Amino acid sequence: MKLKKMFAIVLLFVFALVAPSCSQADPASAYSYSVTDAEGVETVLEKIPERVVSISPAITETFAAVVGLDTLVGRTTYCDNPAEVASIDEIGSLYEPNLEKIISLNPDVVLLSAHTDPAVSQTLRDAGLNVVRIYGEDDINGGYSMVETIGDIMGVREKADSLVADMKARVAAVEAKIKDLPKKTVYYIVDAGEWGDYTATGETYVSAMIELAGGDNIAKDAQGWAFSLELIIERDPDVIITSQMGGHKALLPEMNGYKELTAVKEGNVVEIDTNPIDRMGVRFADGIEALARAIHPEAFQ
């Protein structure tokens, strides 16, 4: 009888040791993810991707922040953030990716954005590749959703949620700084001069970012990125924001129409790094802060 009791106790002890390990499924083996992307195409991934190609600078830098670079095997020539992506194979430009190169890399999934021709994604699908188009250009929450989608695809949603929470906290901190300040009228230069005047018009997420950062976009009632010099002169913005790379700040004092603007005369033309704004993704909060600093520098002194 004592022997039977002892044997039973031993069995219970062994079961207690083995049961937990049996009940914990391998996250990779349990993974299955279905996504209907921005093209309306459903893609089902049966395993966590181990080889990924990005055809978007915004996706590349967001992917790096959410997952790291170990699984990224291809990126565009425009992908420059973080600096470590320079060691990853180039697959051509954002608008003209090298399809043969992409296929040769044998990716588990190809991630692309709004700027890629739909014919590209169809050709890659026809070649048997998984393709997911991710973007949120028309939505102020696009940066958050891109982080979350990449987290889902790569099986690291917890990390993605943590990043999104940090992004939202930083945006809230900016809003708190400027909430009691009067809005300033703003003109955001995409391009200017003999080839036309282009800006973030009302239907763009950039316009929404300007408003969130304490600005009143003078082009908010326009559409299609194009704007007229006559309206710029008529609305005479308090602040003009332009890219560090465009060289417009030095050119505006000599340009017809622009040289008469109050912002130009009073030195309220602000150059900023526009990549966190133009590339809707993980640096969304950086973009909001850069805009707020340009519009309300007094709040950050």
VEXGUKOL-157826 format. One line per 2 residues: number of its first residue (from 1); their letters; for each residue z, x negated, y negated of C-alpha. Coordinates in nm, 4 decimals. Layout:
% VEXGUKOL-157826
NUM = a = Z/X/Y ~ ...
***
This chain:
% VEXGUKOL-157826
1 = mk = 0.0000/0.0000/0.0000 ~ 0.0889/-0.2800/-0.2350
3 = lk = -0.2408/-0.4480/-0.1454 ~ -0.4354/-0.1327/-0.2353
5 = km = -0.2551/-0.1044/-0.5694 ~ -0.3230/-0.4687/-0.6477
7 = fa = -0.6921/-0.4252/-0.5580 ~ -0.7177/-0.1187/-0.7840
9 = iv = -0.5604/-0.3062/-1.0752 ~ -0.8073/-0.5929/-1.0275
11 = ll = -1.1002/-0.3472/-1.0288 ~ -0.9759/-0.1856/-1.3504
13 = fv = -0.9392/-0.5262/-1.5131 ~ -1.2914/-0.6303/-1.4131
15 = fa = -1.4348/-0.2978/-1.5355 ~ -1.2597/-0.3414/-1.8706
17 = lv = -1.4263/-0.6797/-1.9134 ~ -1.7729/-0.5700/-1.8022
19 = ap = -1.7974/-0.2217/-1.9592 ~ -1.8211/-0.3296/-2.3240
21 = sc = -2.1046/-0.5723/-2.2547 ~ -2.2935/-0.3037/-2.0621
23 = sq = -2.2535/-0.0487/-2.3390 ~ -2.3850/-0.2745/-2.6181
25 = ad = -2.7625/-0.2417/-2.6220 ~ -2.9757/-0.5295/-2.7481
27 = pa = -3.0810/-0.4209/-3.1017 ~ -3.4295/-0.5628/-3.0494
29 = sa = -3.4829/-0.3804/-2.7181 ~ -3.3624/-0.0526/-2.8703
31 = ys = -3.5865/-0.0873/-3.1772 ~ -3.8656/0.1604/-3.2410
33 = ys = -3.9806/0.2428/-3.5925 ~ -4.2337/0.4984/-3.7098
35 = vt = -4.3500/0.4929/-4.0706 ~ -4.6019/0.7082/-4.2571
37 = da = -4.7161/0.4789/-4.5346 ~ -4.8554/0.5335/-4.8833
39 = eg = -5.2027/0.5971/-4.7369 ~ -5.0618/0.8742/-4.5196
41 = ve = -5.1208/0.6721/-4.2025 ~ -4.8519/0.6682/-3.9356
43 = tv = -4.7738/0.3359/-3.7698 ~ -4.5368/0.3000/-3.4756
45 = le = -4.3770/-0.0412/-3.4201 ~ -4.2270/-0.0889/-3.0750
47 = ki = -4.0527/-0.4170/-3.1521 ~ -3.9120/-0.5963/-3.4532
49 = pe = -4.2077/-0.7894/-3.5997 ~ -4.1963/-1.1634/-3.5371
51 = rv = -4.5163/-1.2453/-3.7255 ~ -4.5804/-1.0808/-4.0635
53 = vs = -4.8606/-1.1158/-4.3197 ~ -4.8060/-1.0039/-4.6802
55 = is = -5.0978/-0.9162/-4.9083 ~ -4.8827/-0.8706/-5.2183
57 = pa = -4.6672/-1.0985/-5.4345 ~ -4.4160/-0.8147/-5.4823
59 = it = -4.3881/-0.7632/-5.1072 ~ -4.3631/-1.1360/-5.0407
61 = et = -4.0698/-1.1933/-5.2745 ~ -3.8986/-0.8748/-5.1585
63 = fa = -3.9521/-0.9713/-4.7945 ~ -3.8034/-1.3150/-4.8632
65 = av = -3.4914/-1.1612/-5.0168 ~ -3.4419/-0.9018/-4.7440
67 = vg = -3.5412/-1.0998/-4.4335 ~ -3.6090/-1.4622/-4.5197
69 = ld = -3.9327/-1.6494/-4.4573 ~ -3.9076/-1.7438/-4.0882
71 = tl = -4.1283/-1.4538/-3.9768 ~ -4.3757/-1.4620/-4.2669
73 = vg = -4.6934/-1.6327/-4.1431 ~ -4.9400/-1.5402/-4.4192
75 = rt = -4.9379/-1.4705/-4.7948 ~ -5.1801/-1.4482/-5.0882
77 = ty = -5.2628/-1.7244/-5.3332 ~ -5.0704/-1.5284/-5.5977
79 = cd = -4.7461/-1.5278/-5.3965 ~ -4.5316/-1.7875/-5.5751
81 = np = -4.1746/-1.6597/-5.5449 ~ -3.9602/-1.8031/-5.3994
83 = ae = -4.1072/-2.1535/-5.4261 ~ -4.0702/-2.2055/-5.0497
85 = va = -4.3630/-1.9688/-4.9823 ~ -4.5960/-2.2546/-5.0760
87 = si = -4.5604/-2.3836/-4.7187 ~ -4.6905/-2.0565/-4.5685
89 = de = -5.0600/-2.0114/-4.4844 ~ -5.2741/-1.8572/-4.7585
91 = ig = -5.4910/-1.5604/-4.6635 ~ -5.6951/-1.5331/-4.9821
93 = sl = -5.6370/-1.3404/-5.3013 ~ -5.4648/-1.0114/-5.3674
95 = ye = -5.7975/-0.8346/-5.4187 ~ -6.0128/-1.0306/-5.1737
97 = pn = -5.8032/-1.1284/-4.8710 ~ -5.9686/-1.3292/-4.5949
99 = le = -5.9754/-1.0807/-4.3082 ~ -6.0778/-1.3344/-4.0454
101 = ki = -5.7852/-1.5552/-4.1448 ~ -5.5414/-1.2636/-4.1259
103 = is = -5.6652/-1.1617/-3.7802 ~ -5.6464/-1.5231/-3.6596
105 = ln = -5.2755/-1.5351/-3.7489 ~ -5.2138/-1.2609/-3.4908
107 = pd = -4.9544/-1.0743/-3.6994 ~ -4.7349/-0.7998/-3.5564
109 = vv = -4.7704/-0.6177/-3.8877 ~ -4.9621/-0.6616/-4.2140
111 = ll = -4.7897/-0.5388/-4.5302 ~ -4.9980/-0.4563/-4.8348
113 = sa = -4.9626/-0.2802/-5.1701 ~ -5.1528/-0.0460/-5.4010
115 = ht = -5.3859/-0.3207/-5.5195 ~ -5.5527/-0.3803/-5.1826
117 = dp = -5.8795/-0.2003/-5.1146 ~ -5.8289/0.0749/-4.8524
119 = av = -6.1332/-0.0660/-4.6714 ~ -5.9260/-0.3788/-4.6020
121 = sq = -5.6494/-0.1853/-4.4289 ~ -5.9048/0.0128/-4.2264
123 = tl = -6.0830/-0.3033/-4.1123 ~ -5.7521/-0.4562/-4.0027
125 = rd = -5.6560/-0.1380/-3.8173 ~ -5.9959/-0.1366/-3.6467
127 = ag = -5.9182/-0.4919/-3.5317 ~ -5.6059/-0.3570/-3.3593
129 = ln = -5.3477/-0.4682/-3.6132 ~ -5.0505/-0.2695/-3.7401
131 = vv = -5.0888/-0.2147/-4.1155 ~ -4.8351/-0.0614/-4.3549
133 = ri = -4.9105/-0.0002/-4.7225 ~ -4.5877/-0.0117/-4.9277
135 = yg = -4.5692/0.0627/-5.2982 ~ -4.3865/0.2672/-5.5563
137 = ed = -4.5835/0.1943/-5.8720 ~ -4.5600/0.5518/-6.0004
139 = di = -4.1902/0.5876/-5.9341 ~ -3.8967/0.4276/-6.1140
141 = ng = -3.7276/0.4011/-5.7718 ~ -4.0199/0.2103/-5.6244
143 = gy = -3.8315/-0.1199/-5.6226 ~ -3.5472/0.0332/-5.4245
145 = sm = -3.7743/0.2049/-5.1726 ~ -3.9707/-0.1156/-5.1099
147 = ve = -3.6499/-0.3015/-5.0227 ~ -3.5395/-0.0174/-4.7944
149 = ti = -3.8755/0.0121/-4.6172 ~ -3.8931/-0.3603/-4.5457
151 = gd = -3.5355/-0.3447/-4.4194 ~ -3.6312/-0.0630/-4.1822
153 = im = -3.9444/-0.2379/-4.0564 ~ -3.7573/-0.5608/-3.9870
155 = gv = -3.4460/-0.3981/-3.8407 ~ -3.2144/-0.5156/-4.1201
157 = re = -3.1495/-0.1932/-4.3112 ~ -2.7852/-0.2895/-4.3709
159 = ka = -2.8952/-0.6006/-4.5610 ~ -3.1500/-0.3926/-4.7538
161 = ds = -2.8885/-0.1349/-4.8497 ~ -2.6626/-0.4114/-4.9772
163 = lv = -2.9422/-0.5504/-5.1959 ~ -3.0258/-0.2045/-5.3317
165 = ad = -2.6603/-0.1412/-5.4158 ~ -2.6515/-0.4710/-5.6069
167 = mk = -2.9742/-0.3863/-5.7913 ~ -2.8414/-0.0453/-5.8938
169 = ar = -2.5123/-0.1959/-6.0115 ~ -2.6973/-0.4451/-6.2309
171 = va = -2.9144/-0.1704/-6.3813 ~ -2.6042/0.0393/-6.4479
173 = av = -2.4457/-0.2589/-6.6255 ~ -2.7497/-0.2873/-6.8538
175 = ea = -2.7411/0.0857/-6.9272 ~ -2.3730/0.0590/-7.0185
177 = ki = -2.4508/-0.2160/-7.2715 ~ -2.7182/-0.0188/-7.4558
179 = kd = -2.6024/0.3425/-7.4160 ~ -2.4659/0.3735/-7.7713
181 = lp = -2.7539/0.1933/-7.9415 ~ -3.0413/0.3791/-8.1112
183 = kk = -3.3724/0.3502/-7.9302 ~ -3.6355/0.1199/-8.0781
185 = tv = -4.0068/0.1905/-8.0644 ~ -4.1824/-0.0523/-7.8304
187 = yy = -4.5385/-0.1637/-7.7579 ~ -4.5877/-0.3509/-7.4296
189 = iv = -4.8970/-0.5710/-7.4280 ~ -5.0906/-0.5939/-7.1039
191 = da = -5.3925/-0.7304/-7.2886 ~ -5.5215/-0.7293/-7.6456
193 = ge = -5.8222/-0.8457/-7.8387 ~ -6.1996/-0.8226/-7.8161
195 = wg = -6.1970/-0.6891/-7.4581 ~ -5.9746/-0.3968/-7.5518
197 = dy = -5.6100/-0.3053/-7.5944 ~ -5.4162/-0.2318/-7.2760
199 = ta = -5.0574/-0.1276/-7.2282 ~ -4.8148/0.0531/-6.9985
201 = tg = -4.9019/0.4164/-7.0697 ~ -4.6843/0.7161/-6.9967
203 = et = -4.7616/0.7680/-6.6283 ~ -4.6739/0.4095/-6.5302
205 = yv = -4.3464/0.2896/-6.3845 ~ -4.3434/0.0158/-6.6522
207 = sa = -4.3206/0.2831/-6.9214 ~ -4.0269/0.4360/-6.7335
209 = mi = -3.8622/0.0930/-6.7231 ~ -3.9069/0.0549/-7.1006
211 = el = -3.7346/0.3884/-7.1584 ~ -3.4542/0.2941/-6.9170
213 = ag = -3.4071/-0.0324/-7.1070 ~ -3.3470/0.1471/-7.4377
215 = gd = -3.7002/0.1578/-7.5733 ~ -3.9258/0.4358/-7.6950
217 = ni = -4.2725/0.3537/-7.5648 ~ -4.5272/0.4312/-7.8368
219 = ak = -4.7955/0.4801/-7.5674 ~ -4.5966/0.7258/-7.3560
221 = da = -4.8377/1.0099/-7.4343 ~ -5.1425/0.8117/-7.3159
223 = qg = -5.2802/0.7505/-6.9677 ~ -5.4898/0.4969/-6.7834
225 = wa = -5.3446/0.1749/-6.9316 ~ -5.5892/0.1793/-7.2272
227 = fs = -5.4705/0.2393/-7.5844 ~ -5.6291/0.2281/-7.9297
229 = le = -5.5579/-0.0251/-8.2006 ~ -5.5629/0.2583/-8.4548
231 = li = -5.2681/0.4269/-8.2818 ~ -5.0796/0.0975/-8.2544
233 = ie = -5.1163/0.0507/-8.6311 ~ -5.0253/0.4126/-8.7013
235 = rd = -4.7118/0.4061/-8.4839 ~ -4.6118/0.0540/-8.5987
237 = pd = -4.3611/-0.0391/-8.3233 ~ -4.0249/-0.2003/-8.3934
239 = vi = -4.0708/-0.4445/-8.1053 ~ -4.3750/-0.5860/-7.9283
241 = it = -4.3224/-0.7253/-7.5766 ~ -4.5752/-0.9589/-7.4182
243 = sq = -4.6036/-1.1983/-7.1259 ~ -4.5088/-1.5648/-7.1570
245 = mg = -4.8408/-1.6426/-6.9899 ~ -5.0686/-1.4413/-7.2200
247 = gh = -5.0369/-1.6458/-7.5386 ~ -5.0453/-1.3290/-7.7481
249 = ka = -4.7402/-1.4115/-7.9579 ~ -4.9229/-1.7029/-8.1187
251 = ll = -5.2475/-1.5056/-8.1533 ~ -5.1223/-1.1772/-8.3024
253 = pe = -5.0636/-1.3093/-8.6589 ~ -5.4368/-1.3873/-8.6764
255 = mn = -5.5690/-1.0742/-8.5024 ~ -5.7167/-0.7840/-8.6965
257 = gy = -5.4785/-0.4900/-8.7078 ~ -5.1982/-0.6646/-8.5267
259 = ke = -5.1273/-0.9049/-8.8124 ~ -5.0335/-0.6051/-9.0312
261 = lt = -4.7716/-0.4712/-8.7876 ~ -4.4059/-0.4817/-8.8944
263 = av = -4.3007/-0.6390/-8.5635 ~ -4.5477/-0.9238/-8.6143
265 = ke = -4.4495/-0.9813/-8.9784 ~ -4.0755/-0.9740/-8.9037
267 = gn = -4.0913/-1.1881/-8.5906 ~ -4.0114/-0.9136/-8.3416
269 = vv = -4.2762/-1.0140/-8.0897 ~ -4.0888/-1.1132/-7.7746
271 = ei = -4.2363/-1.3139/-7.4877 ~ -4.0784/-1.2577/-7.1459
273 = dt = -4.1477/-1.3317/-6.7815 ~ -4.3238/-1.0086/-6.6881
275 = np = -4.3492/-1.0796/-6.3133 ~ -4.0255/-0.8901/-6.2334
277 = id = -4.1766/-0.5944/-6.4204 ~ -4.5356/-0.6115/-6.2967
279 = rm = -4.4235/-0.6745/-5.9395 ~ -4.2260/-0.3664/-5.8471
281 = gv = -3.9784/-0.4918/-5.5887 ~ -3.6522/-0.6720/-5.5361
283 = rf = -3.6492/-0.8161/-5.8917 ~ -3.6551/-0.4698/-6.0489
285 = ad = -3.3092/-0.5228/-6.2023 ~ -3.4258/-0.8550/-6.3504
287 = gi = -3.7124/-0.6680/-6.5147 ~ -3.4847/-0.4023/-6.6640
289 = ea = -3.2529/-0.6679/-6.8041 ~ -3.5437/-0.8706/-6.9499
291 = la = -3.6769/-0.5601/-7.1242 ~ -3.3337/-0.4602/-7.2554
293 = ra = -3.2732/-0.8118/-7.3913 ~ -3.6114/-0.8023/-7.5671
295 = ih = -3.5478/-0.4577/-7.7175 ~ -3.1737/-0.4876/-7.7907
297 = pe = -3.0837/-0.8593/-7.8132 ~ -2.7731/-0.7630/-8.0089
299 = af = -2.6243/-0.6055/-7.6958 ~ -2.6345/-0.9346/-7.5058
301 = q = -2.4903/-1.1739/-7.7617
***
